[in-house]
Amino acid sequence: MNKITIVGAGRVGESTAQFIAAKNLCREIVLLDIDEGAAKGAALDIQEVSPIFEYDTRILGSVDHALMEDSEIIIITAGLPRKPGMSRSDVLASNIPIVDGIIDGVMKYAPDAILLFVTNPVDVITYHAFLKTGWPRNRVFGQAGVLDSSRMASFIAMETGFSSMDINTMVLGGHGDTMVPMLRYCTIAGIPVEKFISKDRMDAIIERTRNGGAEILALRQNSSAYDAPAASVVEMVDAIVHNRNRILPTVCLLEGEYGHDDIAIGVPAMLGQNGVVDIIELDMNKIEQAMFDHSVSLVRKDLALLKAL
């Protein structure tokens, strides 16, 4: 890929730029922020790593949205972060105006790009961007489930002692607090996870996963998670850049899938060079469907708040 733009030079944006450069996923990265010094400083810092990590990616930092021009993917991480005790929904009113300004720039300078959202609350922000742009749903989606699945897999590895590389998890629904763990699809080297972990311990792992971001925020106090979210974004970008057709949990706009429409929420999606190639519908049992429906209802409450803004 030739050019990727990341909007937001905070910790998530900077880590995302670093990981994309290190994996040689594009020739040029533009890092945009309202703070020009932050954007240029982060870009220069990442550029100076290139001889050590062996990449030739050019990294530019700026406040100028015109530099988005010809970007094939635009990753939006900008927005006010959560503080200890805040939910993701608490930042909705603050982040919508920020995202609106960014989308205006995207539509002006990169109308053919793929939009990947990280800004919280990501389900609502993704839905809002879909309406604002009028673009097809394959080009407007968000990251959440990859992060939640990665957290769960990490906690399972910590619990069992097995290699995290052999652990596959699937988390759907809203991000974090409203996630839907699909335990029937969680395996260790293809073996159902229930073979190795008791229900009580698995319930504790699920609860820790739900609160994974809050746990890090409580520990750091002055910063929410950034390395794991950035790595999750880059896994999705890698699937798009290399047209891998990978199935990854993705915040997508539903059009009847899983019994819902007119909402963006996490579901398994095939990601390739055009973004969302397909949405994969899993057979849910009654318990799983009830959990998913509950997650949808909570996202819809945030959508009602969005309409009131």
Buried (B, 14 or more C-beta within 10 A) or exposed (E): BEBBBBBBBBBBBBBBBBBBBBBBBBEBBBBBBEEBEBBBBBBEBBBEBBEEEEBEBBBBBBBEBEBBBBBBBBBBBBBBBBEEEBBBBBBBEEBBEBBEEBBEBBBEBBEEBBBBBBBBBBBBBBBBBBEBBEBEBBBBBBBBBBBBBBBBBBBBBEBBEBEBEBBBBBBBBBBBBBBBBBBBBBBBEEEEBEEBBEEEBBEBBBEBBBBBBBBBBEEEEEEBBBBBBBBBBBBBBBBBBBEBEBBBBBBBBBEEBBEBEEBBBBBBBBBBBEBBBBBBEBEBEEEBBEBBBBBBEBBBEBBEBBEEE
